[in-house]
Amino acid sequence: MTVTFERPATATTVGDLMKRPELQISDDVTADTAMDILHGSGADHLLVRTDDGRCAGLLTRLHLAPFQTRSWYTERTPVRDIVHDRAPFATAGMPAADAFAAMRARGLTAWPVVDHDGHAVGLLDG
C-alpha cells in the first residue's frame, strides 16, 4: 500500500497579487494639479492619502471629468471634496477571490490595499 501526502492548497491572497502604488497625492491637492499629474504620467488613477498618511481613496480620470473645463473652481477644489472611491479597502491577507468579487460588485478596476492602521501598502488591479 502506497501512501501519498498532498500539500494543502493555499489560497492566493491580495498581498500575493498587489503592487506598490506608483502615484500618490495628498487630499489637499487641487483638481487642476491632480489632472496635470494624471495626464503627465499617463496613469488611470491616483491613490489619495490624508495629512496623516492614511489612505483616503482612489481618484480616477472619470472622477475628474467634470473639472476638465479648468475654471476658477478647479483651481480651488481639493480632491478631498471630489467624489471618489473611498473605504472600505482591501487588506493584504484577504483572499484574492473575495477581493476580486468585491471589486466587481463595486465596479472597480483597481482597489487600494491598506495595513491595520489604514496606510496604503499596495494596489490591486482587476
MIDOSE-1310 file (N, C-alpha, C; in nm, 2 decimals, decimal comma, always signed):
residues 126
mtvt	+0,08/-0,12/+0,00/+0,00/+0,00/+0,00/+0,09/+0,12/+0,00; +0,06/+0,21/-0,09/+0,14/+0,34/-0,10/+0,06/+0,45/-0,05; +0,12/+0,53/+0,04/+0,05/+0,64/+0,10/+0,12/+0,77/+0,04; +0,03/+0,86/-0,01/+0,08/+0,98/-0,06/+0,02/+1,10/+0,02
ferp	+0,11/+1,19/+0,04/+0,06/+1,31/+0,12/+0,05/+1,43/+0,03; -0,06/+1,49/+0,02/-0,08/+1,61/-0,06/-0,06/+1,73/+0,03; +0,01/+1,83/-0,03/+0,02/+1,95/+0,05/-0,11/+2,03/+0,03; -0,16/+2,08/+0,15/-0,29/+2,15/+0,14/-0,27/+2,28/+0,05
atat	-0,37/+2,30/-0,03/-0,37/+2,41/-0,12/-0,38/+2,54/-0,04; -0,31/+2,64/-0,08/-0,32/+2,77/-0,01/-0,38/+2,86/-0,10; -0,47/+2,94/-0,05/-0,55/+3,04/-0,13/-0,46/+3,16/-0,16; -0,46/+3,21/-0,28/-0,39/+3,33/-0,31/-0,45/+3,45/-0,24
tvgd	-0,37/+3,53/-0,18/-0,42/+3,65/-0,11/-0,39/+3,78/-0,19; -0,45/+3,88/-0,15/-0,43/+4,01/-0,21/-0,28/+4,05/-0,20; -0,22/+4,02/-0,09/-0,08/+4,05/-0,07/+0,01/+3,98/-0,18; -0,03/+3,87/-0,23/+0,04/+3,80/-0,33/+0,03/+3,87/-0,47
lmkr	-0,07/+3,94/-0,49/-0,10/+4,00/-0,62/-0,09/+4,15/-0,63; -0,08/+4,22/-0,51/-0,08/+4,36/-0,52/+0,05/+4,41/-0,56; +0,05/+4,54/-0,61/+0,17/+4,61/-0,65/+0,18/+4,74/-0,57; +0,30/+4,79/-0,56/+0,32/+4,92/-0,49/+0,25/+5,03/-0,57
pelq	+0,18/+5,12/-0,50/+0,12/+5,23/-0,57/+0,22/+5,32/-0,62; +0,22/+5,35/-0,75/+0,32/+5,44/-0,81/+0,29/+5,59/-0,78; +0,17/+5,63/-0,79/+0,14/+5,77/-0,78/+0,05/+5,79/-0,66; +0,09/+5,88/-0,57/+0,01/+5,91/-0,45/+0,00/+6,06/-0,44
isdd	-0,11/+6,11/-0,40/-0,13/+6,26/-0,38/-0,20/+6,28/-0,25; -0,17/+6,40/-0,19/-0,24/+6,44/-0,07/-0,38/+6,48/-0,10; -0,47/+6,47/+0,00/-0,61/+6,50/-0,03/-0,63/+6,65/-0,04; -0,53/+6,73/-0,01/-0,55/+6,88/-0,02/-0,50/+6,93/-0,16
vtad	-0,45/+6,84/-0,25/-0,41/+6,88/-0,38/-0,53/+6,92/-0,46; -0,52/+7,02/-0,54/-0,64/+7,07/-0,62/-0,67/+6,98/-0,74; -0,79/+7,00/-0,79/-0,83/+6,92/-0,90/-0,74/+6,95/-1,02; -0,70/+7,07/-1,04/-0,61/+7,11/-1,15/-0,48/+7,03/-1,14
tamd	-0,42/+7,03/-1,03/-0,30/+6,96/-1,01/-0,31/+6,81/-1,03; -0,42/+6,75/-0,98/-0,45/+6,61/-0,99/-0,46/+6,57/-1,14; -0,53/+6,66/-1,22/-0,54/+6,64/-1,36/-0,41/+6,64/-1,43; -0,33/+6,74/-1,39/-0,19/+6,75/-1,45/-0,11/+6,63/-1,43
ilhg	-0,12/+6,58/-1,30/-0,04/+6,46/-1,27/-0,09/+6,34/-1,35; -0,22/+6,32/-1,36/-0,27/+6,21/-1,44/-0,23/+6,22/-1,58; -0,25/+6,33/-1,64/-0,22/+6,35/-1,78/-0,07/+6,34/-1,81; +0,01/+6,39/-1,72/+0,16/+6,39/-1,74/+0,21/+6,25/-1,72
sgad	+0,15/+6,17/-1,64/+0,20/+6,03/-1,61/+0,14/+5,93/-1,70; +0,03/+5,96/-1,76/-0,04/+5,86/-1,84/-0,11/+5,75/-1,76; -0,12/+5,77/-1,63/-0,19/+5,68/-1,54/-0,34/+5,70/-1,55; -0,41/+5,59/-1,50/-0,55/+5,60/-1,50/-0,61/+5,64/-1,36
hllv	-0,53/+5,63/-1,26/-0,58/+5,66/-1,12/-0,46/+5,71/-1,03; -0,50/+5,78/-0,93/-0,41/+5,83/-0,83/-0,46/+5,78/-0,69; -0,37/+5,74/-0,61/-0,40/+5,70/-0,47/-0,40/+5,83/-0,39; -0,51/+5,85/-0,32/-0,52/+5,97/-0,24/-0,50/+5,94/-0,09
rtdd	-0,42/+6,02/-0,02/-0,39/+6,00/+0,12/-0,42/+6,12/+0,20; -0,45/+6,10/+0,33/-0,48/+6,22/+0,42/-0,35/+6,28/+0,47; -0,36/+6,38/+0,55/-0,25/+6,45/+0,60/-0,16/+6,36/+0,69; -0,23/+6,26/+0,75/-0,16/+6,17/+0,84/-0,11/+6,05/+0,77
grca	-0,12/+6,04/+0,64/-0,07/+5,93/+0,56/-0,17/+5,82/+0,53; -0,29/+5,82/+0,59/-0,38/+5,72/+0,57/-0,44/+5,72/+0,43; -0,49/+5,61/+0,38/-0,55/+5,60/+0,25/-0,69/+5,67/+0,26; -0,71/+5,76/+0,16/-0,84/+5,83/+0,16/-0,92/+5,78/+0,04
gllt	-0,86/+5,71/-0,05/-0,93/+5,66/-0,17/-0,85/+5,66/-0,29; -0,92/+5,63/-0,40/-0,86/+5,63/-0,53/-0,94/+5,72/-0,62; -0,86/+5,81/-0,69/-0,92/+5,91/-0,78/-0,88/+5,87/-0,92; -0,98/+5,87/-1,01/-0,97/+5,83/-1,15/-0,99/+5,94/-1,24
rlhl	-0,96/+5,92/-1,37/-0,99/+6,02/-1,47/-1,14/+6,05/-1,48; -1,22/+5,95/-1,46/-1,36/+5,96/-1,46/-1,41/+6,06/-1,35; -1,35/+6,05/-1,23/-1,39/+6,14/-1,12/-1,35/+6,28/-1,15; -1,25/+6,30/-1,23/-1,20/+6,44/-1,27/-1,27/+6,49/-1,39
apfq	-1,34/+6,41/-1,46/-1,41/+6,46/-1,59/-1,49/+6,59/-1,58; -1,56/+6,61/-1,47/-1,64/+6,73/-1,46/-1,55/+6,86/-1,44; -1,42/+6,84/-1,42/-1,33/+6,95/-1,39/-1,24/+6,98/-1,52; -1,27/+6,92/-1,63/-1,19/+6,93/-1,75/-1,19/+7,07/-1,80
trsw	-1,30/+7,15/-1,78/-1,31/+7,29/-1,83/-1,21/+7,38/-1,77; -1,15/+7,35/-1,66/-1,04/+7,43/-1,59/-1,09/+7,57/-1,56; -1,18/+7,58/-1,47/-1,23/+7,71/-1,43/-1,17/+7,75/-1,30; -1,21/+7,87/-1,25/-1,16/+7,91/-1,12/-1,19/+7,81/-1,01
yter	-1,30/+7,74/-1,03/-1,35/+7,64/-0,94/-1,25/+7,53/-0,92; -1,19/+7,48/-1,04/-1,10/+7,37/-1,03/-0,97/+7,41/-0,97; -0,93/+7,54/-0,97/-0,81/+7,58/-0,91/-0,82/+7,58/-0,76; -0,94/+7,58/-0,71/-0,96/+7,59/-0,56/-1,02/+7,46/-0,50
tpvr	-1,06/+7,37/-0,58/-1,12/+7,25/-0,53/-1,02/+7,14/-0,49; -1,01/+7,11/-0,36/-0,92/+7,00/-0,32/-0,98/+6,86/-0,36; -0,90/+6,76/-0,38/-0,95/+6,63/-0,42/-1,04/+6,57/-0,31; -1,02/+6,61/-0,19/-1,10/+6,56/-0,08/-1,24/+6,59/-0,09
divh	-1,27/+6,70/-0,17/-1,41/+6,74/-0,20/-1,47/+6,68/-0,32; -1,39/+6,60/-0,39/-1,44/+6,54/-0,52/-1,49/+6,40/-0,48; -1,60/+6,36/-0,53/-1,65/+6,22/-0,51/-1,55/+6,12/-0,58; -1,49/+6,03/-0,50/-1,40/+5,93/-0,55/-1,42/+5,80/-0,47
drap	-1,36/+5,69/-0,51/-1,37/+5,57/-0,45/-1,31/+5,57/-0,31; -1,39/+5,55/-0,21/-1,34/+5,55/-0,07/-1,35/+5,41/+0,00; -1,32/+5,41/+0,13/-1,33/+5,28/+0,20/-1,46/+5,22/+0,19; -1,47/+5,09/+0,21/-1,37/+5,00/+0,27/-1,26/+4,96/+0,16
fata	-1,14/+4,93/+0,21/-1,03/+4,89/+0,12/-1,00/+4,75/+0,15; -0,92/+4,69/+0,06/-0,87/+4,56/+0,07/-0,76/+4,55/+0,17; -0,73/+4,43/+0,23/-0,61/+4,41/+0,31/-0,53/+4,30/+0,25; -0,40/+4,30/+0,28/-0,31/+4,21/+0,22/-0,34/+4,06/+0,25
gmpa	-0,40/+4,03/+0,36/-0,44/+3,89/+0,40/-0,57/+3,85/+0,34; -0,65/+3,93/+0,28/-0,78/+3,90/+0,22/-0,76/+3,80/+0,11; -0,84/+3,70/+0,10/-0,84/+3,61/-0,02/-0,86/+3,69/-0,15; -0,78/+3,66/-0,25/-0,79/+3,73/-0,37/-0,92/+3,71/-0,44
adaf	-0,98/+3,60/-0,43/-1,11/+3,57/-0,49/-1,22/+3,66/-0,43; -1,21/+3,68/-0,30/-1,31/+3,77/-0,23/-1,29/+3,91/-0,27; -1,16/+3,95/-0,29/-1,13/+4,09/-0,33/-1,18/+4,12/-0,47; -1,15/+4,03/-0,56/-1,20/+4,05/-0,70/-1,35/+4,05/-0,71
aamr	-1,42/+3,97/-0,62/-1,57/+3,97/-0,62/-1,62/+4,10/-0,57; -1,55/+4,16/-0,47/-1,59/+4,29/-0,41/-1,57/+4,40/-0,52; -1,46/+4,39/-0,59/-1,42/+4,49/-0,69/-1,53/+4,48/-0,80; -1,57/+4,37/-0,85/-1,67/+4,35/-0,95/-1,80/+4,41/-0,90
argl	-1,84/+4,38/-0,78/-1,97/+4,43/-0,72/-1,97/+4,59/-0,71; -1,85/+4,65/-0,69/-1,84/+4,79/-0,67/-1,80/+4,86/-0,81; -1,77/+4,78/-0,91/-1,74/+4,84/-1,04/-1,60/+4,90/-1,04; -1,51/+4,84/-0,96/-1,37/+4,90/-0,95/-1,28/+4,82/-1,04
tawp	-1,18/+4,90/-1,10/-1,07/+4,83/-1,18/-0,95/+4,83/-1,10; -0,94/+4,90/-0,99/-0,82/+4,90/-0,90/-0,88/+4,93/-0,76; -0,81/+4,87/-0,66/-0,85/+4,88/-0,52/-0,73/+4,90/-0,43; -0,73/+5,01/-0,35/-0,62/+5,03/-0,26/-0,62/+4,91/-0,15
vvdh	-0,49/+4,88/-0,11/-0,47/+4,78/-0,01/-0,41/+4,85/+0,11; -0,47/+4,83/+0,23/-0,42/+4,91/+0,34/-0,37/+4,81/+0,45; -0,29/+4,87/+0,54/-0,25/+4,79/+0,66/-0,35/+4,81/+0,77; -0,32/+4,76/+0,89/-0,42/+4,77/+1,00/-0,44/+4,91/+1,05
dgha	-0,35/+5,00/+1,02/-0,37/+5,14/+1,06/-0,43/+5,23/+0,95; -0,46/+5,17/+0,83/-0,52/+5,24/+0,72/-0,42/+5,30/+0,63; -0,30/+5,27/+0,64/-0,20/+5,33/+0,55/-0,19/+5,24/+0,42; -0,18/+5,30/+0,31/-0,18/+5,22/+0,18/-0,04/+5,15/+0,17
vgll	-0,06/+5,02/+0,14/+0,06/+4,94/+0,12/+0,07/+4,88/-0,02; -0,04/+4,90/-0,09/-0,04/+4,84/-0,23/-0,16/+4,88/-0,30; -0,17/+4,82/-0,42/-0,28/+4,85/-0,51/-0,31/+4,72/-0,58; -0,44/+4,68/-0,58/-0,48/+4,55/-0,65/-0,55/+4,59/-0,78
dg	-0,49/+4,55/-0,89/-0,56/+4,58/-1,02/-0,64/+4,46/-1,06; -0,76/+4,49/-1,11/-0,85/+4,39/-1,15/-0,85/+4,37/-1,29
